[in-house]
C-alpha cells in the first residue's frame, strides 16, 4: 500500500481555521494542539501553523493575564479579503494614473520631433560634430605630455626625488662614520659589506 500523503501547509491552515469557525470560541495554544490532530494536523506543527494564520491576520491573538488566547470568526477572513481588495483597487488606480502620466509625457516629448528633412539634417550635423569632438579629444591626448601643468608636476617630482637621494646619501655617510668610529677593528668586514650592498667609493651627493 502507498504511504498516506501528509497535509500541505495550506491544507493545515484551512483545517486549523475550520476549528475556529466551527466553534467561534477562544482557545489556548495547548487546546489547539489537542484539537489539531483531530483535523489531521499533528500537535508539533500546530504552533507554527497558527502563527502563520496570525501573521496573515486570519487569526487574532491577545494576552489576557498570563495566558495567550487565539480566536477567529468567519468575518475575520471576510474583512481581510475586503482589505486586500481595497488595497488592490487602490494600487490599480495609482498604476493607471502613472501610466496615463507616462503616455502624456511621451506625447509631449514627441512634439517638435516629428520626422522631417530639417530634423534629419540636424541629427546628421549633430553626429558629425560629435565625431569631430571625439577626434579633437584624441588629438589633445597626444599632447598631454606637453601640458604645462604636467611639466610642472614632473619638475616638482624631480626636485623632491633629488632632495631625497641626497638625504639618503648623507644618511649613508653618517652611518659609515659611526661604524668606523665604533668598530675600527672591523674595517675590512665593513668595507666588504658596503661593496655587497652597492656602496662604493664613487658614491657622492647629486
N, C-alpha and C positions, 0 to 999 in steps of 0.2 A: 504493500500500500504506500502511496505517496505521502510524504510528510506534509502536515497541515501548514498552510502559509500563514505567517504572522500578520498582524494588522499593520498597515502603514500608519505613519504619523497622523495623516489627515483623518483616517478612519478612527484612530484612537481619540482624536479631538472631537469628532462627531459623537462618538459613544459617550464620552465624558460629558459633553454638553447635554446629551439626552437625559442624563441623570438629573441635571439641574432643572431642565424643562419639565420633566415628568413630576418632580416633587415640588418645584418652586419654593425650596426651603434653603436654609443656611447650613453650611457644612464646615466641620473642621477637616484638616488635611488627613488625619488618621481615619476619619469616617469615609472619606473619599477613597483612601487606599483599600478599605474593606469592600466598598461598593464597586470599585473599578474592575476587579476580576470577574464579577457577575456579568459585566458588559464586554469581557474579553480583553481588558487592559490589565496587565499584571501590576501588582501593587508597587513594584520597584520603579515603574515608569510613570505612575500616576502624577507624582510631584512635577516632573518636567513637562508633562502634557498639560496639566492645569496651569502651570506658569506661562506656557506659550499662549494659552487662551487669555490669561490676564494681560499679557503683553499686547495682544490684539484687541483688548477691550471687549472681549466676548464674555469674560467672567470678571466680576468685581471682587475686590479683596479689601478687607479692613480689619484692623486690630481693635478688639474690644476687651479691655482689661489686659490680661496676659495671653489671651487666645486670639488666633487669627482665623477669621471666618471668610468663606468663599460663597458666592451666590451668583445666580444668573437667571434672568427671565427672558422669555421669547422676545420681549420688547427690546432687550439689550441688543440682540442681533439686528433687529429691525432698525434701531437707532443708528447702529454702526453703518449699516448699508445706506441709510439716508445720508449720513455724514459723508461717506465715501462718494456717493452720487453727487452731492452738492459740491464737493471738492473737485471732482472730475469736470462738472459743468463749469466751475469757475476757471479751472485750468484751460478748458476748451475755449472759453470766451477770451481769456488772455492771449492764447496762442493765435486765435483767429484775428484778434486786434493787431497782434505783432505782424502776422502775415500781411494784413492789409497795409500796415505802415511800410513794410518792405516792398510791396508792389508799388505803392505811391513813390517811394524813394527811387525804385528802378525806373519808373516812368519819368520822374524828374531828371534823372541822370541821362536819359535818352534824348531829352530835349536839347537841341543845339548840336547833337552828334549824329544827326541823320546822314545817311550816305549821300555824298555829293562829290563833284570833281574838286571843289575847293578843299573839302576835308581830306580827300585822298592826297592832294598836293601838299597840304600842311603836314600830314603824317609822314610823307616821304621826306620833306625838308627836315622834320624833327629827327628822323632816322639818320640822315646824312650828318646833321650837327652832332648827334651822339657819337657817331663813328669818328668824326674829326676830333671831338673832345677826347675820346679814348686814345687816338694816335698821339695827340699832344701830351697826354699824361705819360704815355710810354716813352716819348722822346725826352720829356723832362726828367724821367727817372734815370736816363743815361748820363745826365749831367749832375746827378746827386753828389758825386764825389767832389765837384767844384762848388758846391753850395758854401757860401761864406760861413754860415753857422757851423757846417760840418768841419770846415777847415779850422775854425777857431777851437772847436771841440778837440780835434786831433792835436793842435798845438798845446792846448791845456793839458791833455793826457801825456804828451811828451815831456812837458815840464815836470809834471808830477812823478813820472817814471824816472827822469834824470835825478831828481832830488832823492827819490827812494833808493836808487842804485848807489849814490854817493853815501847815503846814510848807512846802508848795509856794508859798504866798503870800510867806512870809518869804524863800524862795529867789529869787523873782522880784524882790523889793525889793533884795536883796543884789546881784543881777546888774545891776539898773538903776543902782545906786550905783557899782558897779565900772566900768560902761561910761561913765557921766558923768565919772568921775574920770580915766579913761584916754583917753577920746576926746571932750574938750569941744568940739572943732571939728565933731563930727558930731552935735550935739544934735538938729537938725531931722530928719536921717535916722533917728536912733534913735527919736524920737517917732513918726514916720511908721510905722516898723516895728512899734512897740508897738501902734498902732491896728490895723494889718493883722492881727495875731495875737490881737486882742481884749483887749489890756491897756489899760484906760482909767483916767482919774483917779478913777473910782468904785471901783477895786479896793481892797479893805481886808480885814483879818482878820475871820473869822466871830465 
